[in-house]
Amino acid sequence: MEFLAKAKPFLAVSLMQFSYAVMSIIAKSAMNQGMSPHVLVAYRMAVASILIAPFAIVLERKTRPKMTFTIFAKIMLISLFEPVLDQNLFYTAMKYTTTNFTTAICNILPAVTFLLACIFRLENMDIKRVNCQAKVVGTVVAIGGATMMTLMKGKVIGLPWRADWRGNHHNQSVESGTDLKQNLLIGALLTLAGCFSWSFFIILQTVLLKSYPAQLSLTAMICVTGMVEAAVMAFAVEKGNMALWSLHSNCKLLAVIYGGVVSGTAFYIMGWVSKRRGPVFVSAFNPLNMVIVAILGSFFLAEKMYVGRIIGSVIIVIGMYIVLWGKSKDRLQSEPDRVFAPIDQPIAASATVTMIVARDSGN
């Protein structure tokens, strides 16, 4: 029983990352069948709202602070950053590229959050300290990896379950033609913009939780306001094309329902694990999502793996771990008597706050 208790956090986070990876594959399949990424976000938020709101109403009915106009306005603002802008940018980027490309780029999130925290003076920086130097170096390394993924392609990696195994690259010319449509530069920029939106959300939510500490109720309200804002954006972008709102295919319906369920369960899992093992523990499992997406994408979406993009992905992950290492040293120095840091630190929060609807990063 003791072994099972120790293994639960590992199993929970692994299951969460696997759920994220499956969602990326399902979402990409749905968009390949003509589903609008903007409509997908609106529907997904609706399902997440239905799932989370009842628990918030019941479990926090006695502890929920009074809602004021100022707090509601702040909720509207942060829900615009996440899930609306973040997820719309992420899924649109996925249309231009592939699931494994966008998922790999999303690993740059801790570095982006660190950069914004420095800009807003929420991060203490003493360049003479090794941990601060590590965070700067990790940020530069992660950005370099993202740039390499965008500019460097390389040879196709043969996989045993694909036709290109044993050097058979008969379909490489077709892939090259397809790459003209999959504009990696636009996809990378959209994904990076999504990471910045997510980071803004993390920082603003950190501030909001101090004045409105009912975390479950806050999540439910972000989901509801995000649903309304996402629906408005979808109607505006798609110019009233009601046919795009049809869920006639099983894949589209599955993407909507599964995405909403993943959102609710992932938020609970991350909060539960963070209280027991700390936020850095959760972030350490992010690359698992990228690996699973790469494997599933090659199986179900016929996506190819390239040497250059694999190298870029590895560099991003190395940069991410350098940043997280530096942040972990911050916690040890500032709170030597505590095992874990409080959730209200910006970089630590990036490990615990998901896109209230899971990405895909993607999250």
N, C-alpha and C positions, 0 to 999 in steps of 0.2 A: 504493500500500500504506500510506503514511503517513496519507493521508486516511481510509482504512478503519479504521486503528488508532485514530485520534482519534474516529471516529464510533461505534465499538463501544459505549462507555458510554451514549451517547444512545439508540442502538438498543435496547440491553439494557433500560434503565429504561423506555423507551416500551413495549416488548413486555411487560414485567412489569405496568405499569399497565393495558394493554389486557387482559391475562389476568385481572387483578382485576375489571375492569369486566364482562367476559363471565361470570365466576363469579357476580357479583351478579345478573345477568339470569337465569342458569340456576337459581340458588338460589331466586329469587323465583318462577320458573315452577314449580319442584318443589313449593314450599310452596302455590302456588295449586292444585296437584293433590292437596293433602292431606298432604304430607310434613311431619312434625313438625320444627321447627327444632332441637330437642334431639337427635333421632335423626340428623339431618343432621350435626351437630357430631361425634357419636360415630363415625359411619361415616367421616367425612372424616379424623378423627384416625387411624383404623385404617389407611386407605390411606396417609396420610403416614408412619406408623410403618414400614409395609412398604417404602416407598420409601427412607427415609433410613437406617434401621437398618443395612442391609448395608454402606453406604458408611462409616458410623461404625465398625463392627466391623473392617473391613479397613484403612481409611486411618489410623486412630488406634490400632491395636492395640499399638504400641510407645510411644506418647507419652501414652496415657490415664492420668491420675492414679488412685490407689487410691480406691475408693468407700468412704465411711464412712457411718454412720447419720445423722450431722448433715447431711452434704451431701445424702443421699437425702431427708431430711425437708424440706430447703429446696427441692429439686426438686419434691416433692409440693405444696409451698405455692405456688410460682410458677406451676406448671402449672394450679393452681386458678384463679388470676387470668387466665391466658392459656395455653391457648385456652378453658378451660371457661366461666368467667363471661363473659368478653369476647364470645366468639362467640355464646353463647346469648342474651345481651342484644341483640347486634346483629341477629341473625336474627329474634328476637321483635319487635324494633322495626320491622324491615322488614315484618312482617305487619300492623302497625298503620298504616304509612305507605307510602312508595314507595321504590324503589331510589335514585333521585336525591336524595331528601330525606335518607335515612340516610347516604349517601356524602358529601353536602355537610357534614353535621354532623360527620362524622369528621375533617374538616380542622382541627378545634379541638384535635386531639391535642397538637401542640407546646405550645400554651398551657396545657393541662391538666398536661402533664409539667413545665413550668416552675413552675406553681403548687405542685405536690406536692414538687418539688425544693426549693423555698423553705421549705415547711413542715418538711421533714426536714433542712433546713440542708445540703443537698447543692449548693446554688447560691449562689455568692458574690454578695451584693447590696450595691452602693454606689449609693444613689439619686442621688448627685451626678454619676455617670457617665452619659453619653448612652446607651450601649448598655444599661445597666440600666433606664433610663427607657423605652427602646424596647421592652424585653421586657414591662414592666408595661403600657404603652399597648397593645401588640399583644395581650396577654391580654384586656384590657378590650374591645378592638375585636372580637376573635373571639367572645367571649361575647355581645356585643351583636348580632352577626350571627346567631348561633344563636337568640337570643331573637326577632329579627325574622322569621326563617324560620318560627318556631312560631306567632307571633301575626299575621303579615301574609300575606295571600294574593294579592290583586290580580287583575288581569285575566288571562285565558288568552292565552298567546303563540301566534299562528298559525304553523304549520309547513307547509312546502310538501308534505310527504308525509302530512299528516293532513287529516281532513275539516274541521277548524276553520280551515283556510287561507282567507284573504280574508275574515276576520271571521265565518265560519260557526260559531256556537257552539251549534248545535242540541243537542249532548250535554251542555251545561253543567249543566242541571238534574239529569241522571243523575249527573254528577260530584259535585254538591253532596250528593245523597243518599248517595253512596258515602263521602263525607268523614265522615259520621256514624260509620261503622265504622272509618275510618282516623283514629284519635284522635291528632292531631299532638302534643299535649302529652305523652301517655304514650310515644309513639314517641321524642320528643326526649329525655325523661328517661332512657329505657332506653339510647338511644345514648350519651348523656353518661355514664351509669353504666358503660357498656362502655369508653368512653375512659379513665375513671378506673381501671378494672381493668387495661387495657392499660398505662397509665402506671405503676401499681404493679409490674406485671411488668417493665417496662423498668428501673426503679430497683433492684428486687431482683435481677434478672439481672446488672446491673452489678456488684453486690457479689459475687454467686456466682461470676462468671467469674474473680475474683481468686483464689479458692481452688480452683476447678476450671476451668482454662483450656482444656480440650478442647472447643472450641465445637461441633464436629459431633456428638460423643458426647453433649454436654449437650442439644443440639437433639433428638436421637433419644430420649433419656430423657424429655424434656418431652413429646414426642409420645406415647410409650407410656403414661406416667402420666396424661397428659391424656385419652387414649383411655379408660382405666379409669374415671377420675373422670367423664368425660362420659357414659359408659354408665350409671354408677350414677345420675347426675342424670336421665338420660332415662327410666330405669325408674321412678324415684321420681315424676317429674312426670307422666308418662303413665300411671302406676298399672298397669303391667303389660299395657298394651294391645299385644299382640304384632302385631296387624295393621298398626300404624304402622311396624314394622320391615321390612315387605315392600317390595321394590324392583321391583314388577311393571311399573312404567312406565319407558319409556326415559329420560324426563327426570329422574326420581329417581336412576336408576343413573348417568346422566351427571353429575349434580351431585356424587355421592359420589366417583366416579373422578376427574373433572376437578378437583374441589376438592383432593383429596390430591396430585395431580400439581403443581398450582399452588403448593401449600405448599412442597414440596421444591425446586422450581426457583426460586421467588421468593426463598427464603432464600439459595440459592447466588448468585443474581444480585446481591442487595443486598450481600452480603459482598464479592463480586468488584469491584463498581463502587465501593464505599466505600473500598477500599484504593487505588484509582486516582484517584478524583476527590473523595473526601471525603463525609461523611455529609450535609452540607447540599445537595449536588448531588442526592442521592436524594430528599430531602424536597421539593425544588423542583418535582418532577414530580407530586406528589400531586394537584393540581387537574386534571391530565390525566385521571385516573380518573373524577373527577366529571363532566367534560365528556362522556367516552365513555359513561358510564352514562346520562346524560340523553338522549343521542341514541339509544342502543340501546333504552332504556326506552320512548321514544316510538314506536319502530318495532315492537318485539316485545311490549310489555306495555300499549300504548295509554295510557301515562302522559302527563299534560299538564304543560306548563311554565307557571308563573305568575310574573308580574312581581315580586311581593313576595318570592317564594322565590329568584328569580334574584338580586335585590338583596342579600338576606341571605347567599347563597352567596358573592357577590363580596366582601362585607364580611368574612366569615370568612377567605377567602383572603388578603385584605389584612392582616388581623391575624396570620395565620400567617407571612407573609413578614416582617412587622415583628419578630416574635419571633425568627425565624431570622436576620434581619440582626443583631439584637442579640447573638445567640449567636455568629455568625461574627466579630464584633468582639471578643468574649471570647477566642476562640482566637488572633486576631492579636496581642492584647495580652499573653496569657499565654505564647504560644509564637511569638515573632516569627521565629525561625529555621526553623520548620517550616511546610510547606504545609498540612497537615491536622492536626486535633486528634485525640487518641486516642479510640477508640470508647467508653471507659469514662466519659464524661461524660453525665449523664442526658439533657439536651436533645439532644445530638448522637446519643445512642443511639436516640432516638425516630425518627430518620431512617433508622437502619440495621436496627432490629429489627422485623420484621413480626410479625403474629400468626402464630405458628409454623405455623398453618394460615391461609392468606391470607384477608382479609376481603372482608371485603368490602368497612377500614377498615378494610371492610368490608370490611374492608377486607378 
